[in-house]
Amino acid sequence: MHFETIDNALHVTGLAELNSAGAATFRDEIRGALKANHQRIDLDFSKTRFVDSSGLGALIAVHKTLCGQGGNLRILNPTPQVRQILELTRMHRIFDVVTS
């Protein structure tokens, strides 16, 4: 996972899977990289093949942390598999899902 700050947003790339094996680490690393001036987290899911319930829980935890700072979370270019999971669980209504 790689972090970069672009225009007051934390941009996260390089996540292949978000599952029970790495969900807690994902959550903790995101929270550790998040600064007070970050108004948004952009998660580039263009190469993410799989998200399970633990991964969704980690996304919700990060979302709550960011909402406490007045920010929002965006999921950028999710793969078809990930988009399907987000839609089946109705998480696409909670997070901004952006496709280009």
C-alpha positions as CSV (number, residue, x, y, z in Angstrom):
1,M,0.0,0.0,0.0
2,H,1.3,3.4,-1.0
3,F,0.2,6.8,0.4
4,E,0.5,10.2,-1.2
5,T,-1.1,13.6,-0.3
6,I,-2.7,15.3,-3.3
7,D,-4.7,18.6,-2.7
8,N,-5.6,17.9,1.0
9,A,-6.5,14.3,0.2
10,L,-4.8,11.1,1.2
11,H,-4.5,9.0,-1.9
12,V,-4.0,5.3,-1.3
13,T,-2.9,2.9,-4.0
14,G,-1.5,-0.6,-4.4
15,L,-4.1,-2.6,-2.5
16,A,-4.5,-6.1,-4.1
17,E,-7.0,-7.5,-1.5
18,L,-8.8,-6.2,1.6
19,N,-9.7,-9.3,3.6
20,S,-9.6,-10.6,7.2
21,A,-5.8,-11.2,7.0
22,G,-5.0,-7.5,6.3
23,A,-8.1,-5.5,7.4
24,A,-6.8,-4.4,10.8
25,T,-3.4,-3.5,9.3
26,F,-5.1,-1.5,6.6
27,R,-7.3,0.4,9.1
28,D,-4.3,1.2,11.4
29,E,-2.0,2.3,8.5
30,I,-4.7,4.6,7.1
31,R,-5.4,6.1,10.5
32,G,-1.6,6.5,11.0
33,A,-1.2,8.3,7.6
34,L,-4.2,10.5,8.1
35,K,-3.3,14.1,9.0
36,A,-5.5,16.9,10.3
37,N,-5.4,18.7,7.0
38,H,-6.7,15.7,5.0
39,Q,-10.3,16.4,4.0
40,R,-10.7,13.2,2.0
41,I,-9.3,9.8,1.5
42,D,-9.2,8.5,-2.1
43,L,-8.8,4.7,-2.3
44,D,-7.7,3.6,-5.7
45,F,-9.3,0.1,-6.0
46,S,-8.5,-0.3,-9.7
47,K,-6.2,-3.3,-8.9
48,T,-8.1,-4.6,-5.9
49,R,-9.4,-8.1,-6.6
50,F,-11.3,-8.9,-3.4
51,V,-13.0,-7.3,-0.4
52,D,-14.6,-9.4,2.3
53,S,-16.7,-8.5,5.4
54,S,-13.6,-7.7,7.5
55,G,-12.4,-5.4,4.7
56,L,-15.8,-3.7,4.6
57,G,-15.6,-3.3,8.4
58,A,-12.2,-1.6,8.0
59,L,-13.6,0.7,5.4
60,I,-16.5,1.7,7.7
61,A,-14.0,2.3,10.6
62,V,-11.9,4.6,8.4
63,H,-15.0,6.3,7.1
64,K,-16.1,7.0,10.7
65,T,-12.7,8.4,11.6
66,L,-12.7,10.7,8.6
67,C,-16.3,11.8,9.2
68,G,-15.2,12.9,12.7
69,Q,-12.8,15.3,11.0
70,G,-15.5,16.5,8.6
71,G,-14.1,14.6,5.6
72,N,-15.3,11.9,3.3
73,L,-14.0,8.7,1.7
74,R,-14.0,7.9,-2.0
75,I,-13.4,4.6,-3.7
76,L,-11.9,5.2,-7.1
77,N,-12.3,2.9,-10.1
78,P,-13.3,-0.3,-8.3
79,T,-12.8,-3.5,-10.2
80,P,-16.1,-5.2,-11.2
81,Q,-15.8,-7.8,-8.4
82,V,-15.3,-5.1,-5.8
83,R,-18.1,-2.9,-7.2
84,Q,-20.4,-5.9,-7.0
85,I,-19.6,-6.4,-3.3
86,L,-20.2,-2.7,-2.6
87,E,-23.6,-2.8,-4.4
88,L,-24.7,-6.1,-2.8
89,T,-24.0,-4.8,0.6
90,R,-25.3,-1.3,-0.3
91,M,-22.0,0.2,0.7
92,H,-22.0,2.2,-2.5
93,R,-24.6,4.4,-0.7
94,I,-22.2,5.2,2.1
95,F,-19.0,5.8,0.2
96,D,-18.5,7.9,-2.9
97,V,-17.7,5.5,-5.7
98,V,-16.0,7.2,-8.6
99,T,-15.4,5.6,-11.9
100,S,-13.7,7.2,-14.9
